[in-house]
Amino acid sequence: GASMLDIAGGHLLAGLTYLLGDVTSVSATFATLYPSAELVDAAYKPTGTTLARTSEDQLALSGTLASGALLSVHIRSGVSAATPGRTGLVWIIDGEAGTIRVENNALLFHVMHPKSVLINGEKWEPEQELVDVTGNLQSAWEEFAKGPEGAYFTFEDAVKLHTVVDAVRRSAREGVRVNIA
């Protein structure tokens, strides 16, 4: 039951809703453009063994946020983001005060630091040094240690997130827009 929507999509939607607010409706489409996947060894070298895919490798969704803002997301797999000219994540937040553009080699922007952040076309530089994934984990545990005052994802947040993931799956399977209460 672990699909691109459940793992990469869930993490992306968790960060997106944490920053921008709740998703209130979705319309989604799934596709499988790469019906098989080649296994690789521990050094990421192809083994010659291929397996049939059991879940989608493309996901497109549009929807609305509680603020009334529109949402558009496309998640893909089956290709390496490390391929020259490819970017794993391009996230554009466009609002009344301007545009924020985030690019990263990996979709999981909450784990790996972005390679580029532009605010109204100007490069953003962090006020403090960004450390590897352990720095993010440390920050998360520090927030959790604050108790209810901390800024961290709760069980209730996870339930809300899975409601959105389930709505995306239902929309794609049934071809309908799904409103989320």
N, C-alpha and C positions, 0 to 999 in steps of 0.2 A: 503494500500500500504506500510505499514511499515514492512519490513522483516529483517531477520538477516543480509543480504547483505547491506540493506540501513542503518541500525543503527550501529551495531557492526562492520560490514565490512567497512562501510564508515568511521567510526572513525579510525579504524586500518589503512586503506589505506591513510587517511589524514596524520597521523603521519609518516607513512612509506615514502610517497612521499615528505613530508617536509624535512625529514632527508636524503633520498637517491636519490631523483630526480624523474622526471616524468616517468610514465609507458607508454611504447610505443606499447606494444602488450600484449594480454591475450588469454589464452585458459582455459576454466573453465568447471567444472562439478558440478551439484547440486544433492543432494539426500535427501530423507526424510526417516530417519531410525526410527523415533518416530512419527507415524501418528496421535497420540493424545497427549494432554497435560492435566495434572491434575491441577485444580485451587487450590490455597492456600489462606489462610486467612491472615489477617494483621500480624499475628505472624509466617507466613510461614508454617503453619500446613495444610496438605491436607484436602480439603473440601469434597472429594468424587465425585465431579463434574468433568467430563472430556469433553474436546472439541476437535473437529477435527482440526488438524493443517492446515493452509492455505498457508504456505510457507515452504521452505526447512529448514532442520536443519543441513545440512552438505554442505560445500562449499570447493572445491579444485580448485586452479588456479595456473597456471604457466605463466610466461611472461618475458618480457625484460624491462629494464629501459633505459632511454636515454643514460646512460653511457655505455651501452652494457652489463651490469651485468644481470645475470638471477635472477628471482624472483620465489619463490615457497611458497604458502600460503595454510593452511588448517584451516578453522574455523568450529567449531562444537558447537551445543547446545543440549539440551535434557538431559544433565548430569550435576551434580553439580561439579564445580571446587573445592568445599570445601571437597569433598570426599577424604579420605586419599589416597595418592599416585597419585592424579590427580593434574595437573597444568593447569590453565586457559590460560596461555600464555607462550610459549617458542619461543623466537625470536633469531635466530642466524644470525649474519652478519659476513660473512667469506670473507676476502679480502687478498690482497697481504701482508699487514703488520700484519695480524693476525686475531683473531676471538673475537667477542663480543657476549656473551650469556646473554640474559635477561630473567628472569622468574618472573611471577607474578600470583597471584590467580585470577586476573580479566583480561579479554582481553583488556580492555580499559586502556592501559599503560600510556596514556597522562593525565589521570585523577587521577589514583592511583599510588603511588610509587611502583616500583618493589621490590619484596622480595629478589631478588638476581641479581647482575650484575657481570659477570666475564669477564675480559679482558685478553686474552691469558692465561686463566686458573686461573688468580689471582683475588681475590675478590676486587671489586671497592668500595671505600668508598667516599661518597660525601664530598665536601669541606665545605658545609654548611648544617645545619640541614634541613631535608626534613619535611615539615609540611603537614597537611591533604589537602584535595581537595581545601580548601579555599586559600591556598598558591598558588596553580596553577591558580586559578581564579584571584587572586591579581596580579600575574605576567602577566597574559594575559591582564588585564586592564591597567597595567603600560605600556606595550608595545603599546597598542592601543592609549594611551594618548600621545605617542611620535609622533603621526601622521604618515606621509609617511615613516619616518625613522625607525619606530617600526617594530619588527619582529612578525607579527600576520597574521592569515589566513584572506584573503580578499574575496570579492564577486567573483572576477575572479578565485581565487583558488578553491572556492566552485563549480564554473561552470566546471573547469577542473576535479575536483574530480568526479562530477556527470557524466561526459563523461566517465571516467574509470568505474564507477559503472554500467552505461548503457552498456558498452562494455563487462563487465563480464557477465551481465544478457543475453545479446545477444549470447555470445559465448556458455554459458551453454544451452540455449534453442535451438540453431541451430546446436550445435556440431561443431563449426568452430573456427579457430583462428581469432581474431579481431585485426586489426592494428588501432592504435589511432594516429590521425594526430596531 
